[in-house]
């Protein structure tokens, strides 16, 4: 009987360790049941590619059908930069710099004057495409636009449709600006990784 006690104790300790390990495994799975790894092929994702789009963004503040509308005015005691101003946009995106050029999409979102020292806009917009295989797909841009810099760079933070999981950046260059009306045409070069 003296020899069976250590054997029984070792079997009990082994069983206790195994059940503890099983409890840890089950608990670990339950803690992370909201996330799982996926094979990208299951989502139809193929090889990632890099694309370049050159578009012209038309910000129209005047006329019968403006594409940019002020929704929040700057406070009356604001600085010379109009800090606090917010505009909603539904701006045409065309292939060339003229409004008569082919329409390929719309820039939909908003921009806000987010700087007290200079004209620095917070841009939050989707480039919603209406042309060819990209019809219905969007590229999302979010970042600072220092309007009077020659070239402004903003990140591409995502997209939808053919641009799911998109990442990259845009470079904006003012093509034409009417200081009297505020109407502007901006060349956008979009560099985006997508599947």
Number of C-alpha atoms within 10 A of each C-alpha: 5 6 7 9 10 11 11 11 11 12 12 12 12 12 12 12 12 12 12 12 12 12 12 12 12 11 12 11 12 10 10 9 9 7 8 6 5 8 8 10 9 8 8 8 14 11 8 11 10 12 11 11 11 16 22 27 27 26 22 20 18 13 8 6 9 14 21 22 17 15 12 12 13 17 11 7 8 13 14 10 16 21 22 17 18 21 18 18 23 23 22 23 29 21 18 15 18 11 15 9 12 14 17 19 26 22 24 20 19 21 23 24 22 20 17 14 11 16 19 21 21 19 19 18 23 23 23 23 19 16 13 8 9 15 14 14 19 25 25 23 24 20 20 20 22 19 15 12 13 11 15 17 18 19 18 22 16 20 21 15 14 17 18 16 16 24 19 19 20 23 18 23 19 18 15 13 13 9 8 6 11 11 17 16 22 19 23 21 17 22 19 23 19 20 16
